[in-house]
Amino acid sequence: MKMVFYFQMQYLQKEQNYIDLYDLSTIEECLDYYWALKDGLTKDRNKFKNLTDEQFENEVHKATSYTINVIKGERFRYKKETIDKWINRDKLVQEKEDKTPPPDNIYCEECNSSMKITSNDLQNAYDDNAQMLFMYECVNCKKREAYLEDGTKWKYEPPLCPKCNTPLKSKSKDTKNISITIYSCPNCLYKNKDVFDFKKSKEERIKKDKKDKILLNKYREGFCLDEKTGQEYILSMDRIIAFTKELKEQEEKQKDPAYQKAKNLKKLSVVELEKLIAEALEKEKFIKLFLDKPEIGQHVIIPFTVQDADDTRKDYDSTKMLQKIFRKLLDETNWRLTSEGTTYRLGYVYGRLKGYEREEDLANLMRVKATKDNPVMVNEHEPIY
């Protein structure tokens, strides 16, 4: 087996690198907000002439501390999720980099000699269309070519002239520390020089790394919550959010007529319901009410049968009479006849009753009642009157 050695890019880092990156972002965000708030309040110092300098500083500290504490907590809330996402993303990219096989049987187009891989590069690494690009060099004539992972020959696409849209020509000149590329348009007088200073770039990177290290050492403990404190924050904040949401919902319910009317509905148990129905039905010659085994889910649905003891009523009259009784009887309760209504078979009339328990469902019953005098059922989740 032929061994191929070439440079492999390292995308996947140690876990601590991701932690440092996230904590650094947290620190920078906290500092940005801190100074923005403090500077803004300080500029308005004349609005607080009644406060001494010490009192003013205390108020500024309270205002900035509250905001920063929320930022710290919310940054902790999504820390593990974000870092895991970064790591999983880089694992996939690294696997693409490490395990993508180079195309086989690549020969020099000039002398037909075999070509060896000199380097590789993952194009658009974090995009869905990421592809490995392999650089080859002929072992005989030293001609160089590049191929994508699928064996397609890669062709350089020169940038276009911003003035006339003509492909630009380029000329490069490299020294030890500086790379200069001059772009010129063969169609017009446009020229542009691109200079990259490797030494300066390295110095800036070293300077940034040093600054980042100082920030982490100085502020990590103050701005980046540990597991215990972070979980305490999440629990406390979630309780506050839930409580605030509940208060808002209660305020809205107080203003909603449907909820107020729903409070006055009679919440009947099954025993109470059976007694109420049986007494009303017997007066209209419907006897032997039987409630079957209930279906327990979001609502309580109870199949029922009853016998029509009035020989003068036909099937249509029997079902309509029963529906009319239920409509009037259940109107001020939390029970309704379900969408299919009632059915008549040889003196038996059967159907299903649905019991509502949640405030939202009871309020919806009131809304339906308020908007329609006699609504027709369109699905099982709506009442029939």
C-alpha positions in Angstrom: 0.0 0.0 0.0 1.4 3.4 -1.0 1.8 5.8 1.9 1.0 9.4 1.3 2.1 12.1 3.7 0.9 15.7 3.6 -0.1 18.4 5.9 -3.4 18.0 7.8 -5.3 21.0 9.2 -6.3 20.8 12.8 -9.9 22.0 13.3 -10.8 20.1 16.4 -9.3 21.6 19.5 -9.0 20.6 23.1 -12.2 21.2 25.1 -10.5 23.8 27.2 -9.9 25.9 24.1 -13.6 26.1 23.5 -14.3 26.9 27.1 -11.8 29.7 27.0 -13.3 31.0 23.8 -16.8 31.1 25.3 -15.6 32.6 28.6 -13.7 35.3 26.7 -16.8 36.2 24.8 -18.8 36.4 28.0 -16.1 38.7 29.6 -16.1 41.0 26.6 -19.9 41.2 26.5 -20.0 42.0 30.2 -17.3 44.6 30.0 -19.0 46.3 26.9 -22.3 46.5 28.8 -20.6 47.7 32.0 -18.7 50.6 30.4 -21.7 51.6 28.2 -24.0 51.7 31.2 -21.5 53.4 33.5 -20.5 56.0 30.9 -24.2 56.7 30.0 -25.1 57.3 33.7 -22.0 59.4 34.4 -22.9 61.7 31.5 -26.3 62.3 33.2 -24.7 63.0 36.6 -26.3 66.5 36.7 -29.7 64.9 36.7 -28.9 63.4 40.2 -27.8 66.5 42.0 -29.6 65.4 45.1 -27.2 62.5 45.5 -23.7 62.7 46.9 -20.9 61.3 44.9 -20.8 58.3 47.1 -24.6 57.8 46.7 -24.4 58.2 43.0 -21.6 55.7 42.7 -23.7 53.2 44.7 -26.7 53.7 42.4 -24.5 53.3 39.3 -23.1 50.1 40.8 -26.6 48.7 41.5 -27.7 49.5 37.9 -24.6 47.9 36.3 -24.5 45.0 38.6 -28.1 44.0 37.9 -27.6 44.0 34.1 -24.2 42.3 34.3 -25.6 39.5 36.6 -28.4 38.8 34.1 -25.8 38.6 31.2 -23.6 36.3 33.3 -26.5 34.0 34.0 -27.8 33.9 30.5 -24.4 33.2 29.1 -24.1 30.3 31.6 -27.5 29.0 30.5 -26.3 28.4 27.0 -22.6 27.7 27.7 -22.7 23.9 27.5 -25.1 23.8 24.6 -23.0 26.2 22.6 -19.6 24.5 23.4 -21.1 21.1 22.5 -22.3 22.5 19.2 -18.8 23.9 18.4 -17.1 20.7 19.3 -19.5 18.5 17.2 -19.2 20.9 14.3 -15.4 20.7 14.4 -15.5 16.9 14.8 -17.4 16.7 11.5 -15.0 19.1 9.8 -12.0 17.3 11.2 -13.3 14.0 10.0 -13.8 15.4 6.5 -10.3 16.7 6.6 -8.7 13.5 7.9 -10.7 10.8 6.2 -11.5 12.2 2.7 -9.4 10.0 0.3 -7.6 11.8 -2.5 -8.6 10.9 -6.1 -6.6 8.0 -7.6 -4.8 7.7 -10.9 -3.8 11.3 -11.3 -1.2 11.7 -14.1 0.7 14.7 -15.4 -1.0 16.1 -18.5 2.4 17.2 -19.9 4.5 14.1 -19.6 2.0 11.5 -18.4 4.1 10.7 -15.3 2.6 10.0 -11.9 1.9 12.9 -9.6 2.4 13.1 -5.8 0.3 15.1 -3.3 2.1 18.1 -1.9 -0.7 19.6 0.2 -4.4 19.7 0.8 -7.0 22.2 1.8 -10.6 21.9 2.9 -12.6 24.5 0.8 -15.5 26.2 2.5 -14.9 24.1 5.6 -18.0 25.1 7.5 -20.4 25.2 4.6 -22.6 22.4 3.4 -20.7 22.3 0.1 -17.3 21.8 1.7 -14.8 19.9 -0.5 -11.2 18.8 -0.2 -8.8 20.3 -2.6 -5.6 18.3 -3.2 -2.4 19.9 -4.7 -0.4 17.5 -6.9 3.1 17.8 -8.4 4.5 15.8 -11.2 7.5 13.6 -10.1 9.2 14.2 -13.5 8.5 17.7 -14.8 7.3 19.3 -11.6 4.1 20.6 -13.1 1.5 21.4 -10.5 -2.2 20.8 -10.7 -5.1 20.8 -8.2 -8.0 18.3 -8.0 -11.2 18.2 -5.9 -12.0 15.1 -3.9 -14.3 13.8 -6.7 -11.5 13.9 -9.2 -12.6 17.1 -10.9 -9.7 19.3 -12.0 -9.8 22.6 -10.1 -9.5 25.8 -12.2 -8.5 29.1 -10.8 -11.2 31.7 -11.3 -9.6 35.2 -11.4 -11.4 38.0 -9.7 -13.4 40.4 -11.9 -12.6 44.0 -12.5 -14.9 46.2 -10.4 -15.1 48.7 -13.3 -15.6 46.7 -16.4 -16.2 43.1 -15.1 -13.2 41.7 -17.1 -11.1 38.9 -15.4 -8.1 40.5 -13.8 -4.5 39.5 -14.3 -2.3 39.0 -11.3 1.3 39.2 -10.5 2.8 38.2 -7.2 6.0 39.1 -5.4 6.9 37.4 -2.1 9.6 38.2 0.4 10.4 36.6 3.7 7.7 38.5 5.6 5.5 40.2 2.9 3.4 38.9 0.0 2.4 41.4 -2.6 -0.1 40.7 -5.3 -0.8 43.3 -8.0 -4.1 42.9 -9.9 -4.5 44.7 -13.3 -7.2 44.8 -15.8 -6.3 44.1 -19.4 -9.3 46.1 -20.6 -9.1 49.3 -18.6 -6.6 51.1 -16.4 -7.8 49.6 -13.1 -5.0 48.3 -10.8 -5.0 47.2 -7.2 -2.2 46.1 -4.9 -2.9 43.5 -2.2 -0.2 43.4 0.6 -0.1 40.8 3.3 2.5 41.3 6.1 3.2 38.0 7.7 5.3 39.5 10.4 2.7 42.1 11.3 -0.1 39.6 11.3 1.9 37.3 13.6 2.6 40.2 16.0 -1.0 41.2 16.0 -2.0 37.6 16.8 0.5 37.3 19.6 -0.7 40.6 21.0 -4.3 39.5 20.9 -3.5 36.2 22.5 -1.7 38.0 25.3 -4.7 40.4 25.8 -7.1 37.5 25.8 -5.1 35.7 28.4 -5.0 38.8 30.6 -8.8 39.1 30.3 -9.4 35.5 31.2 -7.1 35.6 34.2 -8.5 38.9 35.5 -12.2 38.5 34.9 -13.1 34.9 34.5 -13.9 34.3 38.1 -16.1 37.5 38.3 -18.0 37.1 35.0 -18.1 33.4 34.3 -20.4 31.5 36.7 -19.4 28.1 38.0 -21.7 25.1 37.8 -23.3 25.6 41.2 -23.9 29.3 40.9 -25.0 29.0 37.3 -27.7 26.4 38.1 -28.9 28.5 41.0 -29.3 31.4 38.7 -31.2 29.4 36.1 -33.6 28.0 38.8 -34.2 31.5 40.3 -34.6 33.3 37.0 -36.9 30.6 35.6 -39.1 30.9 38.7 -39.2 34.7 38.2 -40.1 34.3 34.5 -42.8 31.7 35.3 -44.3 33.9 38.1 -44.3 37.0 35.9 -45.9 35.0 33.1 -48.5 33.7 35.4 -49.3 37.2 36.7 -49.6 38.5 33.2 -52.0 35.7 32.3 -54.1 36.3 35.4 -54.3 40.0 34.4 -55.4 39.1 30.9 -58.0 36.7 32.3 -59.4 39.3 34.6 -60.0 41.5 31.5 -61.4 38.6 29.4 -65.2 38.3 29.7 -65.0 34.6 28.7 -62.8 33.7 31.7 -65.1 35.6 34.0 -68.2 33.8 32.7 -66.3 30.5 32.9 -65.9 31.0 36.6 -69.6 30.8 37.0 -70.0 27.5 35.2 -71.1 24.6 37.4 -68.2 22.1 37.5 -70.0 18.9 37.8 -68.5 15.5 38.7 -69.6 12.4 36.9 -71.9 11.5 39.8 -73.5 14.9 39.8 -73.8 14.9 36.0 -75.5 11.5 36.0 -78.0 12.6 38.6 -78.8 15.8 36.8 -79.3 14.1 33.4 -81.3 11.2 34.7 -83.8 13.4 36.5 -84.3 15.7 33.4 -84.6 12.8 31.0 -87.2 10.9 33.0 -89.5 14.0 32.9 -89.3 13.7 29.1 -89.8 9.9 29.1 -86.2 9.0 28.4 -85.4 6.1 30.8 -82.6 3.7 31.9 -79.7 6.1 31.4 -76.4 4.2 31.3 -72.9 5.8 31.3 -70.2 3.6 29.8 -66.5 3.4 30.6 -65.0 6.9 30.2 -62.1 7.8 27.9 -59.6 9.7 30.0 -57.3 12.0 28.1 -57.1 15.8 27.8 -60.8 15.7 28.4 -63.1 13.1 30.0 -65.4 11.6 27.3 -68.2 9.3 28.5 -70.4 7.2 26.1 -74.0 7.0 27.1 -77.2 5.2 26.1 -80.8 5.9 27.1 -84.1 4.4 26.1 -86.9 6.5 24.6 -90.2 5.4 26.4 -92.4 7.7 24.3 -93.8 5.5 21.5 -95.1 8.5 19.6 -91.6 9.8 18.9 -89.8 8.6 15.8 -86.1 8.3 15.5 -85.6 11.9 14.2 -87.8 13.4 16.8 -86.2 11.3 19.5 -82.6 12.5 18.7 -83.6 16.1 18.3 -85.5 16.1 21.5 -82.6 14.6 23.4 -80.2 17.1 21.9 -82.5 19.9 22.9 -82.6 18.6 26.5 -78.8 18.3 26.7 -78.4 21.8 25.2 -80.5 23.4 27.8 -79.4 21.2 30.7 -75.7 21.5 30.1 -75.5 25.1 29.0 -74.3 26.4 32.3 -72.0 23.4 33.2 -68.6 22.2 32.1 -70.1 19.3 30.1 -71.2 19.2 26.4 -72.5 16.7 23.9 -69.7 15.8 21.4 -69.7 16.7 17.8 -71.5 13.6 16.5 -74.6 14.4 18.5 -77.0 11.5 19.2 -78.0 8.4 17.2 -81.3 6.4 17.4 -81.4 2.6 17.0 -84.6 0.6 17.9 -85.6 2.8 20.8 -82.0 3.3 22.1 -80.5 6.7 21.8 -76.7 7.0 22.3 -74.0 9.5 22.1 -71.0 10.9 24.0 -70.5 13.6 26.7 -67.3 15.6 27.0 -66.2 17.1 30.3 -63.9 20.2 30.3 -61.6 21.0 33.2 -59.0 23.5 32.1 -59.6 27.2 32.4 -58.7 27.7 28.7 -61.2 25.1 27.5 -64.0 26.5 29.7 -63.3 30.0 28.5 -63.5 28.8 24.9 -66.9 27.3 25.6 -68.0 30.8 26.7 -66.5 32.4 23.6 -68.4 29.9 21.3 -71.6 30.5 23.2 -71.1 34.3 22.9 -70.4 34.3 19.2 -72.9 31.7 18.0 -76.5 31.3 19.1 -76.6 27.7 17.9 -73.2 26.6 16.6 -72.9 23.4 14.5 -70.2 21.0 15.4 -67.4 20.8 12.8 -65.0 18.6 14.8 -64.8 16.6 18.0 -63.1 19.4 19.9 -66.0 21.9 19.7 -69.3 21.8 21.7 -72.7 21.3 20.3 -75.7 23.2 21.6 
